Amino acid sequence: MIKITEKAIDVQKVIDTASSLGAGAVNVFIGTVRNTAHQKNVVWLEYEAYEAMAVAEIRKVIDEAAAKWGLLGWAVSHRIGTLKPGEVAVVVAVSAPHRKESFDACQYIIDNVKAKAPIWKKEVFEDGEEWVDARPMATAHDN
Amino acid sequence: MKCTIKAFGITKDILGGREVNFEMDGNKVGDLRNALHGRFPEIKSLNSLFIAVNNNYADDSHLLNETDEIALIPPVSGG
């Protein structure tokens, strides 16, 4: 299951989808919205996705991981829209025969989804807003 | 050639919309990149800009057709 959704992610459902009776390990990564960035309070985040391509890119990453680590099940759900601090932005769940494969595959998937999937977030602060990583930082330690 | 470009993230703000009609000289992804730099110089300040054609990242030598789905992919920041 690969899902891009405006609704709150049901973490248990992602885990259940990835689970398999043949698995000795289910590994889950839950990415959440932090309340600060650049020493400023984050009021909310705006996520957007190029949905069809995001699903296609996530599928490529999962296919690579499934082949490399022999995954028995997997699921990725990514939220879009307005998210407040503490809310779940992304969930990756994989199942594998043993724990090492499950850890490695889960990390590979989240690292590559973050690097390749066309999904963007804008941080909204009390005094402005900024698309994350779009431009070089103006200063290394801004206020 | 004429094309319609989907713009996401910061490029949506720079181009002034999610879908923009664009006319340019040439028919390669690199020609589009140059034309965008000319018309929207702010794009040059981005950390990177990839261009996707029909849902795949395309390099600058890729040939474009008027029916292609073309999208601007500024630095991604999902997760």
Backbone of each chain as ProteinMPNN parsed JSONL, in Angstrom:
{"seq_chain_A": "MIKITEKAIDVQKVIDTASSLGAGAVNVFIGTVRNTAHQKNVVWLEYEAYEAMAVAEIRKVIDEAAAKWGLLGWAVSHRIGTLKPGEVAVVVAVSAPHRKESFDACQYIIDNVKAKAPIWKKEVFEDGEEWVDARPMATAHDN", "coords_chain_A": {"N_chain_A": [[0.845, -1.189, 0.0], [0.621, 2.115, -0.95], [0.147, 5.351, -0.002], [-1.012, 8.634, -0.401], [-2.27, 11.119, 1.485], [-4.846, 13.348, 2.663], [-6.002, 12.993, 5.033], [-5.783, 12.196, 8.57], [-3.212, 9.903, 9.432], [-3.744, 6.491, 9.912], [-1.963, 4.789, 11.986], [-1.859, 2.173, 12.98], [-3.217, 0.798, 10.986], [-1.455, 0.988, 8.845], [0.66, -0.529, 9.829], [-0.637, -3.022, 10.125], [-1.164, -3.575, 7.453], [1.38, -4.015, 6.472], [2.196, -6.248, 7.795], [2.998, -9.773, 8.167], [2.41, -13.266, 8.327], [4.611, -14.849, 8.072], [6.659, -13.37, 9.007], [9.272, -12.428, 11.278], [9.733, -10.019, 12.26], [8.511, -6.73, 12.472], [8.992, -3.544, 11.335], [8.763, -0.136, 12.075], [8.607, 3.195, 11.007], [7.858, 6.37, 12.172], [7.237, 9.51, 11.187], [7.146, 12.726, 12.531], [5.722, 16.016, 13.089], [7.851, 18.567, 14.0], [8.103, 21.041, 16.625], [9.766, 23.211, 16.43], [12.01, 25.091, 14.317], [15.025, 26.254, 13.002], [15.492, 27.675, 15.357], [13.027, 28.82, 15.816], [9.513, 29.043, 16.57], [7.378, 26.651, 15.181], [4.318, 27.074, 13.667], [2.486, 25.8, 11.99], [2.718, 23.237, 9.409], [2.729, 23.155, 5.855], [2.05, 20.682, 3.622], [2.667, 19.499, 0.33], [2.131, 17.478, -2.6], [3.257, 16.013, -5.662], [1.243, 14.001, -6.796], [0.875, 11.584, -8.425], [3.432, 11.087, -9.396], [4.846, 10.969, -7.014], [3.827, 8.644, -5.845], [4.763, 6.824, -7.75], [7.559, 7.117, -7.494], [7.946, 6.353, -4.828], [7.161, 3.747, -5.052], [9.22, 2.663, -6.62], [11.369, 2.833, -4.809], [10.489, 1.131, -2.785], [10.34, -1.282, -4.2], [13.057, -1.718, -4.71], [14.013, -2.046, -2.081], [12.501, -4.236, -1.241], [13.46, -6.256, -2.884], [16.146, -6.297, -2.151], [16.201, -6.882, 0.628], [14.433, -8.92, 0.999], [11.702, -8.49, 1.731], [8.595, -9.223, 3.351], [6.273, -7.892, 3.586], [4.901, -4.558, 3.242], [4.242, -1.054, 3.7], [3.49, 2.329, 2.98], [2.6, 5.498, 4.055], [1.853, 8.825, 3.409], [1.231, 12.002, 4.61], [-0.522, 14.907, 3.404], [-1.266, 18.463, 3.113], [-2.401, 20.62, 5.77], [-0.515, 20.47, 8.69], [-0.107, 20.2, 12.179], [2.296, 20.777, 14.89], [3.441, 17.729, 16.334], [1.706, 16.092, 14.963], [1.356, 13.201, 12.793], [3.344, 12.806, 9.997], [4.406, 11.008, 8.161], [4.439, 7.482, 7.629], [6.245, 4.523, 7.628], [6.181, 1.114, 7.176], [7.504, -2.13, 7.462], [7.785, -5.671, 6.943], [9.775, -8.505, 7.733], [11.712, -11.575, 7.628], [13.629, -11.507, 9.713], [14.992, -9.305, 12.311], [17.163, -7.582, 11.57], [17.114, -7.211, 8.763], [14.673, -5.932, 8.64], [15.069, -3.5, 10.02], [17.1, -2.323, 8.406], [15.87, -2.162, 5.888], [13.67, -0.527, 6.421], [14.901, 1.868, 7.148], [16.254, 2.439, 4.754], [14.089, 2.842, 3.036], [12.696, 5.111, 4.156], [14.749, 7.032, 4.057], [15.224, 7.249, 1.286], [12.716, 7.858, 0.258], [12.396, 10.396, 1.344], [14.423, 11.675, -0.055], [13.787, 11.428, -2.765], [11.009, 11.38, -3.459], [8.546, 13.461, -4.901], [7.579, 15.59, -2.877], [6.692, 18.262, -0.794], [7.387, 20.574, 1.885], [6.24, 23.41, 3.663], [7.309, 25.569, 6.124], [5.505, 27.269, 8.52], [5.874, 30.068, 10.374], [5.526, 32.219, 13.302], [6.18, 34.682, 12.309], [6.458, 34.555, 9.555], [7.08, 32.531, 6.569], [8.437, 29.545, 5.011], [9.668, 27.568, 2.353], [10.915, 24.4, 2.86], [14.362, 23.72, 2.671], [14.555, 24.822, 0.123], [16.128, 26.971, -0.682], [19.563, 28.125, -0.258], [20.582, 28.491, 3.138], [20.182, 31.673, 4.647], [21.75, 32.599, 6.76], [23.951, 30.813, 8.934], [23.167, 30.57, 11.565], [20.478, 31.754, 12.177], [17.952, 33.884, 13.699]], "CA_chain_A": [[0.0, 0.0, 0.0], [1.26, 3.428, -0.953], [-0.968, 6.279, 0.109], [-0.795, 10.064, -0.142], [-3.602, 11.387, 2.011], [-5.083, 14.576, 3.433], [-6.578, 12.619, 6.328], [-4.848, 11.7, 9.584], [-2.77, 8.544, 9.114], [-4.047, 5.441, 10.894], [-0.67, 4.091, 12.087], [-2.094, 0.738, 13.144], [-3.616, 0.225, 9.699], [-0.228, 0.865, 8.043], [1.377, -1.685, 10.391], [-1.378, -4.245, 9.785], [-1.005, -3.829, 6.017], [2.74, -4.491, 6.217], [2.483, -7.461, 8.569], [2.913, -11.051, 7.473], [2.554, -14.375, 9.277], [5.952, -15.416, 7.932], [7.664, -12.411, 9.474], [9.661, -12.4, 12.68], [9.973, -8.622, 12.622], [7.843, -5.621, 11.793], [9.707, -2.326, 11.701], [7.904, 1.009, 11.748], [9.122, 4.549, 11.198], [6.795, 7.373, 12.228], [7.788, 10.864, 11.105], [6.187, 13.658, 13.122], [5.997, 17.443, 12.892], [8.561, 19.204, 15.108], [7.525, 22.357, 16.949], [10.716, 24.304, 16.186], [12.964, 25.002, 13.201], [15.869, 27.463, 12.984], [15.27, 28.372, 16.644], [11.749, 29.546, 15.816], [8.364, 28.167, 16.783], [6.592, 26.293, 13.999], [2.887, 27.121, 13.965], [2.012, 24.623, 11.258], [3.412, 22.923, 8.157], [1.896, 22.869, 4.682], [2.663, 19.675, 2.753], [2.011, 19.22, -0.942], [2.77, 16.396, -3.352], [2.921, 15.702, -7.06], [0.809, 12.702, -6.258], [1.12, 10.414, -9.274], [4.869, 10.822, -9.445], [5.274, 10.574, -5.669], [3.506, 7.219, -5.695], [5.671, 6.062, -8.625], [8.913, 7.137, -6.922], [7.929, 5.531, -3.605], [7.097, 2.341, -5.482], [10.58, 2.246, -7.039], [12.18, 2.664, -3.594], [10.024, -0.085, -2.105], [10.743, -2.443, -5.001], [14.491, -1.933, -4.463], [14.179, -2.566, -0.721], [11.886, -5.574, -1.149], [14.371, -7.196, -3.545], [17.43, -6.375, -1.442], [16.102, -7.44, 1.981], [13.45, -10.003, 1.061], [10.549, -8.085, 2.549], [7.37, -10.021, 3.233], [5.158, -6.952, 3.493], [5.333, -3.172, 3.361], [3.226, -0.024, 3.484], [3.959, 3.697, 3.194], [1.53, 6.485, 3.986], [2.381, 10.181, 3.602], [0.171, 13.01, 4.76], [-0.368, 16.226, 2.798], [-2.182, 19.443, 3.678], [-1.935, 21.391, 6.926], [-0.217, 19.634, 9.86], [0.383, 20.934, 13.348], [3.318, 20.039, 15.639], [2.994, 16.513, 16.989], [0.95, 15.22, 14.058], [2.139, 12.228, 12.028], [3.471, 13.211, 8.595], [4.717, 9.862, 7.3], [4.639, 6.196, 8.295], [6.787, 3.43, 6.814], [6.197, -0.159, 7.912], [7.947, -3.282, 6.666], [7.98, -6.91, 7.692], [10.836, -9.34, 7.184], [11.905, -12.746, 8.486], [14.45, -11.209, 10.891], [14.971, -7.879, 12.635], [18.166, -6.749, 10.899], [16.587, -6.825, 7.452], [13.549, -5.002, 8.807], [15.635, -2.184, 10.344], [17.833, -1.77, 7.262], [14.927, -1.841, 4.816], [12.841, 0.605, 6.839], [15.729, 3.072, 7.041], [16.485, 2.694, 3.325], [12.861, 3.377, 2.425], [12.398, 6.491, 4.566], [15.81, 7.917, 3.551], [15.073, 7.467, -0.153], [11.452, 8.571, 0.035], [12.667, 11.805, 1.632], [15.337, 12.237, -1.054], [13.338, 11.299, -4.162], [9.571, 11.564, -3.732], [8.206, 14.877, -5.059], [6.718, 16.057, -1.785], [7.319, 19.491, -0.266], [6.746, 21.172, 3.049], [6.491, 24.818, 3.973], [7.185, 25.851, 7.553], [4.848, 28.541, 8.797], [6.269, 30.578, 11.683], [4.689, 33.34, 13.735], [6.544, 35.917, 11.595], [6.779, 34.324, 8.147], [6.999, 31.144, 6.119], [9.592, 29.192, 4.188], [9.72, 26.211, 1.799], [12.069, 23.76, 3.486], [15.508, 23.331, 1.831], [14.453, 25.328, -1.255], [17.243, 27.878, -0.974], [20.615, 28.083, 0.767], [20.247, 29.258, 4.341], [20.739, 33.031, 4.606], [22.846, 32.569, 7.744], [24.029, 29.492, 9.56], [22.463, 30.593, 12.852], [19.559, 32.889, 12.203], [17.102, 33.863, 14.892]], "C_chain_A": [[0.883, 1.243, 0.0], [0.132, 4.451, -0.97], [-0.459, 7.699, 0.353], [-2.171, 10.576, 0.287], [-3.69, 12.709, 2.768], [-5.625, 14.262, 4.824], [-5.498, 12.124, 7.285], [-4.506, 10.242, 9.278], [-3.125, 7.61, 10.256], [-2.811, 4.542, 10.984], [-0.878, 2.582, 12.182], [-2.458, 0.074, 11.814], [-2.397, 0.036, 8.793], [0.555, -0.366, 8.518], [0.689, -2.993, 9.984], [-1.181, -4.612, 8.313], [0.358, -4.435, 5.716], [3.011, -5.853, 6.85], [2.292, -8.727, 7.738], [3.124, -12.167, 8.489], [3.941, -15.008, 9.204], [7.049, -14.542, 8.511], [7.975, -12.588, 10.945], [9.886, -10.983, 13.167], [9.103, -7.69, 11.793], [8.539, -4.359, 12.281], [8.905, -1.131, 11.199], [8.664, 2.302, 11.974], [7.933, 5.511, 11.17], [7.459, 8.746, 12.235], [6.742, 11.852, 11.595], [6.639, 15.107, 12.919], [6.636, 18.012, 14.159], [7.988, 20.591, 15.38], [8.503, 23.514, 16.786], [11.545, 24.017, 14.934], [13.712, 26.313, 13.177], [15.616, 28.322, 14.226], [13.984, 29.208, 16.65], [10.617, 28.542, 16.032], [7.63, 27.922, 15.468], [5.111, 26.296, 14.395], [2.179, 25.964, 13.258], [2.881, 24.397, 10.037], [2.377, 22.72, 7.07], [2.644, 21.866, 3.815], [1.916, 19.635, 1.423], [2.803, 18.168, -1.694], [2.353, 16.453, -4.811], [2.528, 14.224, -6.996], [1.176, 11.51, -7.129], [2.606, 10.063, -9.293], [5.395, 10.397, -8.08], [5.005, 9.088, -5.451], [4.473, 6.375, -6.523], [7.08, 6.0, -8.036], [8.983, 6.28, -5.653], [7.903, 4.055, -3.987], [8.471, 1.831, -5.901], [11.448, 1.954, -5.817], [11.783, 1.365, -2.888], [10.458, -1.333, -2.873], [12.223, -2.761, -4.78], [14.699, -2.582, -3.092], [13.637, -3.992, -0.607], [12.811, -6.614, -1.758], [15.639, -7.392, -2.716], [17.308, -7.104, -0.111], [15.032, -8.527, 2.115], [12.249, -9.686, 1.927], [9.348, -8.988, 2.299], [6.144, -9.125, 3.135], [5.669, -5.539, 3.684], [4.135, -2.251, 3.178], [3.85, 1.327, 3.793], [2.762, 4.625, 3.068], [2.125, 7.856, 4.283], [1.225, 11.166, 3.61], [0.496, 14.239, 3.936], [-1.402, 17.165, 3.4], [-1.559, 20.131, 4.875], [-1.737, 20.476, 8.125], [0.347, 20.492, 10.983], [1.449, 20.115, 14.067], [2.721, 18.84, 16.379], [2.243, 15.569, 16.061], [1.892, 14.332, 13.246], [2.136, 12.629, 10.555], [3.689, 12.018, 7.673], [4.875, 8.615, 8.163], [5.158, 5.199, 7.262], [6.749, 2.183, 7.683], [6.63, -1.271, 6.962], [7.963, -4.518, 7.558], [8.978, -7.774, 6.941], [11.023, -10.538, 8.109], [12.632, -12.405, 9.783], [14.62, -9.704, 11.082], [15.956, -7.037, 11.846], [17.671, -6.278, 9.537], [15.486, -5.78, 7.602], [14.06, -3.6, 9.138], [16.26, -1.548, 9.101], [16.872, -1.33, 6.155], [14.099, -0.613, 5.173], [13.636, 1.9, 6.709], [15.979, 3.44, 5.582], [15.259, 3.361, 2.696], [12.629, 4.821, 2.861], [13.473, 7.445, 4.037], [15.587, 8.259, 2.079], [13.748, 8.121, -0.515], [11.677, 10.063, 0.267], [13.515, 12.454, 0.538], [14.727, 12.314, -2.45], [11.874, 11.634, -4.409], [9.254, 13.054, -3.849], [7.114, 15.31, -4.079], [7.454, 17.236, -1.15], [6.615, 19.93, 0.998], [7.201, 22.613, 3.238], [6.28, 24.997, 5.459], [6.54, 27.215, 7.717], [5.172, 28.925, 10.236], [5.328, 31.711, 12.085], [4.956, 34.578, 12.873], [6.917, 35.673, 10.128], [6.671, 32.857, 7.783], [8.126, 30.854, 5.146], [9.467, 27.756, 3.673], [11.013, 25.557, 2.261], [13.1, 23.344, 2.431], [15.492, 23.914, 0.424], [15.652, 26.172, -1.64], [18.339, 27.69, 0.061], [20.19, 28.927, 1.958], [20.924, 30.624, 4.266], [21.913, 33.144, 5.566], [22.812, 31.211, 8.421], [23.228, 29.44, 10.856], [21.56, 31.807, 12.899], [18.688, 32.803, 13.443], [15.692, 33.523, 14.533]], "O_chain_A": [[1.77, 1.396, 0.839], [-0.732, 4.421, -1.846], [0.406, 7.931, 1.198], [-3.133, 10.473, -0.474], [-2.738, 13.131, 3.424], [-5.701, 15.138, 5.685], [-4.43, 11.688, 6.857], [-5.374, 9.448, 8.916], [-2.845, 7.896, 11.42], [-2.63, 3.645, 10.161], [-0.165, 1.808, 11.545], [-2.064, -1.061, 11.547], [-2.309, -0.95, 8.061], [1.051, -1.146, 7.704], [1.342, -3.944, 9.556], [-1.049, -5.785, 7.963], [0.488, -5.268, 4.818], [3.963, -6.534, 6.47], [1.544, -8.755, 6.76], [3.93, -12.027, 9.409], [4.393, -15.633, 10.164], [8.221, -14.917, 8.511], [7.092, -12.858, 11.759], [10.193, -10.761, 14.339], [8.977, -7.844, 10.578], [8.661, -4.129, 13.484], [8.434, -1.109, 10.062], [9.294, 2.484, 13.016], [7.109, 5.469, 10.257], [8.161, 9.097, 13.183], [5.597, 11.831, 11.144], [7.802, 15.37, 12.614], [6.055, 17.955, 15.243], [7.453, 21.238, 14.48], [8.128, 24.671, 16.977], [11.749, 22.865, 14.549], [13.107, 27.376, 13.317], [15.538, 29.547, 14.14], [13.871, 30.18, 17.396], [10.746, 27.358, 15.72], [7.303, 28.858, 14.738], [4.706, 25.61, 15.334], [1.379, 25.247, 13.858], [3.683, 25.255, 9.668], [1.293, 22.188, 7.313], [3.737, 22.153, 3.328], [0.689, 19.725, 1.389], [3.997, 17.986, -1.458], [1.248, 16.88, -5.147], [3.364, 13.33, -7.125], [1.728, 10.528, -6.632], [2.984, 8.894, -9.217], [6.291, 9.558, -7.995], [5.856, 8.365, -4.934], [4.949, 5.337, -6.062], [7.722, 4.951, -8.073], [9.963, 5.568, -5.433], [8.534, 3.221, -3.338], [8.846, 0.704, -5.578], [12.171, 0.958, -5.784], [12.642, 0.6, -2.449], [10.889, -2.319, -2.276], [12.603, -3.927, -4.675], [15.458, -3.542, -2.957], [14.24, -4.845, 0.044], [12.944, -7.72, -1.233], [16.144, -8.508, -2.592], [18.204, -7.864, 0.257], [14.76, -8.999, 3.219], [11.827, -10.498, 2.75], [9.121, -9.453, 1.182], [5.094, -9.554, 2.655], [6.754, -5.34, 4.229], [3.134, -2.633, 2.572], [4.631, 1.466, 4.735], [2.004, 4.552, 2.101], [2.817, 8.034, 5.285], [0.364, 11.156, 2.73], [1.667, 14.585, 3.781], [-2.307, 16.728, 4.111], [-0.336, 20.216, 4.986], [-2.667, 19.784, 8.54], [1.165, 21.385, 10.761], [1.517, 18.899, 13.888], [1.644, 18.927, 16.97], [2.149, 14.373, 16.338], [3.06, 14.663, 13.038], [1.08, 12.774, 9.94], [3.214, 12.012, 6.537], [5.379, 8.681, 9.284], [4.595, 5.049, 6.178], [7.237, 2.201, 8.813], [6.184, -1.343, 5.817], [8.132, -4.42, 8.773], [9.031, -7.785, 5.711], [10.55, -10.526, 9.246], [12.299, -12.945, 10.839], [14.423, -8.923, 10.151], [15.644, -5.903, 11.481], [17.788, -5.101, 9.194], [15.378, -4.858, 6.793], [13.55, -2.615, 8.604], [15.989, -0.39, 8.781], [17.039, -0.265, 5.562], [13.854, 0.243, 4.323], [13.121, 2.906, 6.222], [15.922, 4.614, 5.216], [15.38, 4.315, 1.928], [12.386, 5.68, 2.013], [13.149, 8.553, 3.609], [15.739, 9.411, 1.671], [13.671, 8.861, -1.496], [11.21, 10.895, -0.51], [13.351, 13.636, 0.238], [15.109, 13.177, -3.24], [11.537, 12.13, -5.483], [9.653, 13.835, -2.985], [5.929, 15.382, -4.403], [8.675, 17.212, -0.99], [5.419, 19.7, 1.176], [8.356, 22.974, 3.011], [5.234, 24.64, 6.002], [6.98, 28.197, 7.12], [4.809, 28.228, 11.184], [4.451, 32.111, 11.319], [4.077, 35.426, 12.715], [7.612, 36.489, 9.523], [6.227, 32.037, 8.587], [8.698, 31.758, 4.538], [9.196, 26.836, 4.445], [12.093, 26.115, 2.068], [12.763, 22.705, 1.434], [16.33, 23.542, -0.397], [16.138, 26.106, -2.769], [18.086, 27.157, 1.141], [19.522, 29.95, 1.803], [22.087, 30.73, 3.874], [22.949, 33.716, 5.227], [21.776, 30.549, 8.473], [22.677, 28.398, 11.21], [21.854, 32.781, 13.592], [18.679, 31.793, 14.148], [14.83, 33.458, 15.409]]}, "seq_chain_B": "MKCTIKAFGITKDILGGREVNFEMDGNKVGDLRNALHGRFPEIKSLNSLFIAVNNNYADDSHLLNETDEIALIPPVSGG", "coords_chain_B": {"N_chain_B": [[8.717, 25.721, -28.831], [5.386, 25.062, -27.547], [4.287, 24.563, -24.23], [2.715, 23.109, -21.336], [3.252, 23.679, -17.979], [3.556, 22.067, -14.911], [3.8, 23.312, -11.659], [5.378, 23.084, -8.535], [5.603, 23.426, -4.931], [8.011, 25.812, -4.023], [8.361, 26.69, -6.627], [5.86, 27.021, -7.627], [5.05, 29.345, -6.389], [6.921, 31.102, -7.519], [6.416, 30.997, -10.296], [3.83, 31.757, -10.262], [1.54, 30.179, -10.213], [-0.083, 26.942, -10.295], [-0.295, 25.612, -12.712], [1.143, 26.499, -15.698], [1.168, 28.045, -18.833], [3.594, 27.921, -21.362], [5.95, 29.228, -23.615], [8.649, 28.505, -25.729], [12.013, 28.586, -27.144], [13.358, 25.819, -28.891], [13.356, 22.272, -27.992], [14.115, 20.656, -25.918], [14.665, 19.408, -22.572], [16.702, 20.863, -21.377], [16.559, 23.227, -22.85], [14.157, 24.21, -21.954], [14.819, 24.622, -19.282], [16.73, 26.693, -19.549], [15.092, 28.681, -20.665], [13.301, 29.1, -18.607], [15.016, 30.085, -16.639], [15.621, 32.508, -17.829], [13.148, 33.832, -17.9], [12.172, 33.682, -15.323], [14.151, 34.629, -13.178], [14.534, 34.163, -10.472], [14.475, 31.479, -10.05], [17.043, 30.591, -10.274], [18.116, 30.891, -7.794], [17.502, 28.711, -6.312], [18.271, 25.669, -4.48], [18.32, 23.412, -6.078], [16.936, 22.288, -9.207], [14.911, 20.004, -10.565], [13.499, 18.548, -13.515], [10.582, 16.975, -14.397], [9.291, 14.567, -16.64], [6.404, 13.206, -17.784], [6.004, 11.927, -15.28], [8.567, 11.047, -14.592], [11.918, 11.692, -13.543], [13.847, 13.762, -15.639], [16.697, 14.189, -17.798], [18.716, 16.965, -19.045], [19.041, 16.593, -21.771], [16.827, 15.34, -22.679], [14.18, 14.918, -25.011], [11.325, 16.904, -25.636], [7.757, 16.584, -26.033], [4.739, 18.134, -27.188], [2.578, 17.055, -25.911], [3.507, 16.002, -23.578], [3.541, 15.509, -20.01], [4.766, 17.894, -18.046], [6.763, 18.782, -15.3], [7.908, 20.925, -12.706], [10.381, 20.336, -10.326], [11.334, 21.439, -7.495], [13.778, 21.532, -4.729], [13.108, 18.641, -2.85], [11.191, 17.904, 0.106], [9.903, 16.054, 1.723], [8.522, 13.879, 4.309]], "CA_chain_B": [[7.512, 24.915, -28.688], [4.481, 25.446, -26.458], [4.03, 23.483, -23.286], [2.083, 23.459, -20.064], [4.154, 23.228, -16.924], [3.053, 22.004, -13.532], [4.81, 23.865, -10.749], [5.097, 22.686, -7.152], [6.426, 24.019, -3.88], [8.414, 27.206, -4.219], [8.244, 27.095, -8.04], [4.468, 27.461, -7.806], [5.053, 30.76, -5.986], [7.745, 31.891, -8.451], [5.733, 31.078, -11.596], [2.535, 32.391, -10.055], [0.402, 29.269, -10.398], [0.23, 25.513, -10.318], [-0.144, 25.228, -14.117], [1.5, 27.698, -16.454], [1.468, 27.832, -20.252], [4.924, 28.457, -21.586], [6.426, 29.086, -24.987], [10.113, 28.638, -25.67], [12.798, 28.115, -28.284], [13.937, 24.502, -28.653], [12.419, 21.225, -27.56], [14.751, 19.772, -24.939], [14.509, 19.814, -21.168], [17.69, 21.914, -21.127], [16.037, 24.474, -23.428], [13.13, 24.683, -21.017], [15.522, 25.129, -18.099], [17.293, 28.003, -19.896], [14.004, 29.633, -20.859], [12.77, 29.414, -17.27], [15.989, 30.952, -15.978], [15.507, 33.838, -18.415], [11.895, 34.515, -17.585], [11.988, 33.691, -13.858], [15.532, 34.526, -12.654], [14.523, 33.705, -9.08], [14.691, 30.027, -10.048], [18.48, 30.326, -10.14], [18.514, 30.936, -6.374], [17.114, 27.459, -5.638], [19.352, 24.703, -4.281], [18.32, 22.531, -7.251], [15.653, 22.195, -9.912], [14.764, 18.899, -11.498], [12.32, 18.64, -14.372], [10.025, 15.643, -14.607], [8.492, 14.397, -17.842], [5.531, 12.027, -17.643], [6.212, 11.325, -13.957], [9.926, 10.562, -14.367], [12.966, 12.696, -13.619], [14.419, 13.758, -16.996], [17.896, 15.026, -17.864], [18.574, 18.131, -19.928], [19.054, 16.209, -23.186], [15.552, 14.678, -22.993], [13.347, 15.639, -25.981], [9.949, 17.125, -25.173], [6.629, 16.667, -26.954], [3.733, 19.058, -26.661], [1.602, 16.321, -25.102], [4.123, 15.509, -22.345], [3.245, 16.159, -18.733], [6.045, 18.451, -17.591], [6.609, 19.334, -13.944], [9.107, 21.457, -12.052], [10.594, 19.686, -9.034], [12.345, 22.107, -6.664], [14.27, 20.591, -3.711], [12.005, 17.964, -2.16], [11.332, 17.998, 1.575], [8.881, 15.225, 2.37], [8.884, 13.183, 5.538]], "C_chain_B": [[6.658, 25.454, -27.54], [4.336, 24.27, -25.506], [3.307, 24.03, -22.059], [2.931, 22.844, -18.967], [3.415, 23.193, -15.599], [4.169, 22.503, -12.619], [4.394, 23.553, -9.319], [6.009, 23.434, -6.188], [6.753, 25.459, -4.22], [8.284, 27.634, -5.678], [6.814, 27.532, -8.368], [4.36, 28.947, -7.441], [5.798, 31.621, -7.017], [7.035, 32.07, -9.802], [4.342, 31.704, -11.479], [1.356, 31.481, -10.35], [0.854, 27.837, -10.475], [0.382, 24.999, -11.744], [0.068, 26.485, -14.941], [1.771, 27.305, -17.902], [2.752, 28.57, -20.587], [5.314, 28.227, -23.033], [7.927, 29.34, -24.993], [10.735, 28.212, -26.983], [13.364, 26.745, -27.921], [12.916, 23.51, -28.119], [13.065, 20.217, -26.601], [14.5, 20.3, -23.534], [15.48, 20.945, -20.838], [17.254, 23.261, -21.688], [14.985, 25.081, -22.509], [13.791, 25.303, -19.784], [16.081, 26.532, -18.38], [16.205, 29.057, -20.031], [13.412, 30.054, -19.51], [13.709, 30.353, -16.525], [15.877, 32.376, -16.503], [14.266, 34.577, -17.955], [11.658, 34.635, -16.085], [13.353, 33.55, -13.183], [15.604, 34.006, -11.222], [14.786, 32.204, -8.984], [16.164, 29.7, -9.822], [18.936, 30.322, -8.685], [18.176, 29.631, -5.642], [18.321, 26.538, -5.488], [19.453, 23.723, -5.449], [16.973, 22.669, -7.945], [15.717, 21.005, -10.858], [13.51, 19.128, -12.322], [11.862, 17.214, -14.651], [9.172, 15.649, -15.872], [7.723, 13.095, -17.705], [5.875, 11.215, -16.389], [7.584, 10.699, -13.747], [10.904, 11.733, -14.413], [13.634, 12.594, -14.999], [15.688, 14.602, -16.996], [17.752, 16.055, -18.988], [18.555, 17.77, -21.413], [17.73, 15.576, -23.638], [14.718, 15.542, -23.948], [11.907, 15.72, -25.493], [8.961, 17.074, -26.334], [5.565, 17.558, -26.33], [2.718, 18.358, -25.762], [2.192, 15.795, -23.785], [3.582, 16.238, -21.116], [4.582, 16.588, -18.131], [5.843, 19.083, -16.219], [7.951, 19.823, -13.424], [9.2, 20.883, -10.647], [11.702, 20.436, -8.293], [12.798, 21.143, -5.56], [13.125, 19.976, -2.903], [12.267, 17.988, -0.658], [10.23, 17.221, 2.284], [9.406, 14.596, 3.646], [8.667, 14.045, 6.758]], "O_chain_B": [[7.136, 26.197, -26.683], [4.269, 23.117, -25.934], [3.294, 25.231, -21.792], [3.282, 21.665, -19.008], [2.742, 24.15, -15.213], [5.336, 22.152, -12.795], [3.237, 23.725, -8.936], [7.036, 23.993, -6.574], [5.89, 26.226, -4.648], [8.112, 28.822, -5.95], [6.597, 28.323, -9.285], [3.66, 29.707, -8.11], [5.363, 32.725, -7.346], [7.051, 33.157, -10.378], [3.754, 32.127, -12.475], [0.278, 31.962, -10.701], [2.031, 27.551, -10.693], [1.118, 24.039, -11.969], [-0.731, 27.419, -14.888], [2.508, 26.356, -18.17], [2.968, 29.7, -20.149], [5.045, 27.171, -23.605], [8.415, 30.267, -24.347], [10.098, 27.574, -27.821], [13.796, 26.526, -26.789], [11.771, 23.86, -27.833], [12.618, 19.076, -26.49], [14.17, 21.469, -23.335], [15.132, 21.874, -20.109], [17.531, 24.307, -21.101], [14.93, 26.295, -22.312], [13.381, 26.361, -19.306], [15.931, 27.443, -17.566], [16.365, 30.188, -19.571], [13.07, 31.219, -19.307], [13.27, 31.294, -15.865], [16.013, 33.338, -15.746], [14.304, 35.771, -17.659], [11.018, 35.581, -15.628], [13.683, 32.479, -12.672], [16.631, 33.468, -10.809], [15.263, 31.716, -7.96], [16.495, 28.662, -9.249], [20.012, 29.813, -8.371], [18.531, 29.47, -4.474], [19.272, 26.612, -6.266], [20.544, 23.256, -5.775], [15.994, 23.111, -7.345], [16.479, 21.001, -11.826], [12.58, 19.809, -11.89], [12.642, 16.364, -15.081], [8.436, 16.598, -16.142], [8.306, 12.024, -17.534], [6.015, 9.993, -16.436], [7.761, 9.902, -12.826], [10.746, 12.652, -15.217], [13.948, 11.501, -15.47], [15.766, 15.608, -16.29], [16.802, 16.019, -19.77], [18.096, 18.567, -22.232], [17.533, 15.31, -24.823], [14.565, 16.744, -23.731], [11.343, 14.741, -25.004], [9.277, 17.461, -27.459], [5.498, 17.715, -25.111], [2.068, 19.004, -24.94], [1.475, 15.213, -22.971], [3.219, 17.413, -21.175], [5.412, 15.758, -17.759], [4.883, 19.821, -15.996], [8.991, 19.214, -13.672], [8.242, 20.93, -9.875], [12.879, 20.107, -8.443], [12.258, 20.041, -5.459], [12.287, 20.686, -2.347], [13.411, 18.08, -0.213], [9.694, 17.659, 3.302], [10.57, 14.758, 4.012], [8.924, 13.605, 7.879]]}, "name": "protein", "num_of_chains": 2, "seq": "MIKITEKAIDVQKVIDTASSLGAGAVNVFIGTVRNTAHQKNVVWLEYEAYEAMAVAEIRKVIDEAAAKWGLLGWAVSHRIGTLKPGEVAVVVAVSAPHRKESFDACQYIIDNVKAKAPIWKKEVFEDGEEWVDARPMATAHDNMKCTIKAFGITKDILGGREVNFEMDGNKVGDLRNALHGRFPEIKSLNSLFIAVNNNYADDSHLLNETDEIALIPPVSGG"}
